[in-house]
Amino acid sequence: MFPSDEGKSHAQNGEGTAASLFDRVIDRRGTLSVKWDDTKRVFGHEDVWPMWVADMDFPAPPEVQEALQRRVEHGVFGYTVIPDSLKEAVCQWLERRHDWTIDPSWLVFAPGVVPAVAAAIEAFSEPGDGVVVFSPVYRPLFDLVRRHGRTLIFSPLRLAEENYVIDWNDLEAKLPGAKLLILCHPHNPGGKSWTAAELERLGELCLKHGVFVLSDEIHADLTLPPHQHVPFAALRPEFAAQSATFRAPTKTFNLAGLQAAEAVIPDDSRRRAFRRIQQRHGFFTLNAFAVVGAEAAYRCGGSWLDALLAYLQENIEAAAAYLADRLPALHLIRPQATYLIWIDCRGLGLSEEELKRRLLESGKLAVEFGSKFGPEGAGFIRLNAACPRPTLEEGLRRLGAALG
Ligand SMILES: Cc1ncc(COP(=O)(O)O)c(C=O)c1O
């Protein structure tokens, strides 16, 4: 049903260059887009240029659109099974893109990584148990810990010259009081792609203290060459047994509105415990479009993704060049993965309130403000660069007008 695209580029497929795939500006207003249609509720402003929430302004790969169109044309949208062919497509994708061989029986699906992490917190810890989270970090990862009545233990990352690094002394001091550690790999914000050496050391420590690892790898496919994503669980069988990995086709292929994610849980009893929680909440299967979209993406989206990564790299370079030229007081942390640009604005000496006022009211620009990611994020902003170049340039122009 879905011929694999391995080894072919999109240009070879006759579908054009990266520029023609991603340069087209598509008006998303009026499509119930959170990013474009919900800024009044979130920021108090309707007329702001939206470079905040992490989805892309690009259409999904043509093969995914075609598969979904075929499904829509059928017209009957009853309860849907998760077919073995989807599991096979995920396994082949992990093998091809991440050199990670998994058993299809390890896979459990969920409507999102966030609900899957929530289920894992419930399955693998008790109220009051300690959960370590590196900060600053994607907010739901620590909100979930609090909302489940677990004890949130932040281990602040240190900003080194290139990107974030783990404060090993701090981590070693905190692990003995923890049941779980939530890893964001690659890390959001900052786009740090944790190296095999860092993951080895982390895994060793978690094994030593009996801490189970929830590895959110939703941004893994968006690792920017020459960086290479190393799945935590792929490093050693002991790490696989002591972890659950959460992934999705939704960030990679811009399918967030379809809502699909997969958990890889190699240990049988852990996997059963996870499923029991899903069942307790009445979750049994994915929606019809999630199943079709995910399988088409994993089977056919490889060359589209390569072209996307090249385009994103150019956008990131364009943003870096603009900042260096026009806003030298700002420091861009170059992402090793993700399309999210984390910018240190502390050199301006402004409070977050003033930063917000200038960006939203003077610049008419909506970005993510750093304190949303935890206390260590204060003074930073996160800019989403997954958009056609003209959209990015307009955002940068507004940033320059607000902060220049
Ligand atoms: C690190 C991370 N995890 C999870 C998510 C959201 O996952 P989902 O939409 O599958 O719940 C995001 C979205 O930005 C994210 O950055």
The ligand as an SDF file (V2000), in Angstrom:
LIG
                    3D

 16 16  0  0  0  0  0  0  0  0999 V2000
    9.5290   17.6670   24.1700 C   0  0  0  0  0  0  0  0  0  0  0  0
    8.1120   17.5770   23.7150 C   0  0  0  0  0  0  0  0  0  0  0  0
    7.3620   16.5310   24.1060 N   0  0  0  0  0  0  0  0  0  0  0  0
    6.0720   16.4040   23.7230 C   0  0  0  0  0  0  0  0  0  0  0  0
    5.4760   17.3590   22.9200 C   0  0  0  0  0  0  0  0  0  0  0  0
    4.0220   17.2190   22.5420 C   0  0  0  0  0  0  0  0  0  0  0  0
    3.7230   15.9260   22.2190 O   0  0  0  0  0  0  0  0  0  0  0  0
    2.2500   15.4760   21.8270 P   0  0  0  0  0  0  0  0  0  0  0  0
    1.6530   16.5470   20.9710 O   0  0  0  0  0  0  0  0  0  0  0  0
    2.4830   14.1950   21.0780 O   0  0  0  0  0  0  0  0  0  0  0  0
    1.5150   15.2680   23.1000 O   0  0  0  0  0  0  0  0  0  0  0  0
    6.2170   18.4650   22.5010 C   0  0  0  0  0  0  0  0  0  0  0  0
    5.5920   19.5160   21.6680 C   0  0  0  0  0  0  0  0  0  0  0  0
    6.1000   20.5870   21.4990 O   0  0  0  0  0  0  0  0  0  0  0  0
    7.5640   18.5730   22.9010 C   0  0  0  0  0  0  0  0  0  0  0  0
    8.3280   19.5960   22.5310 O   0  0  0  0  0  0  0  0  0  0  0  0
  1  2  1  0
  2  3  1  0
  2 15  2  0
  3  4  2  0
  4  5  1  0
  5  6  1  0
  5 12  2  0
  6  7  1  0
  7  8  1  0
  8  9  2  0
  8 10  1  0
  8 11  1  0
 12 13  1  0
 12 15  1  0
 13 14  2  0
 15 16  1  0
M  END
$$$$
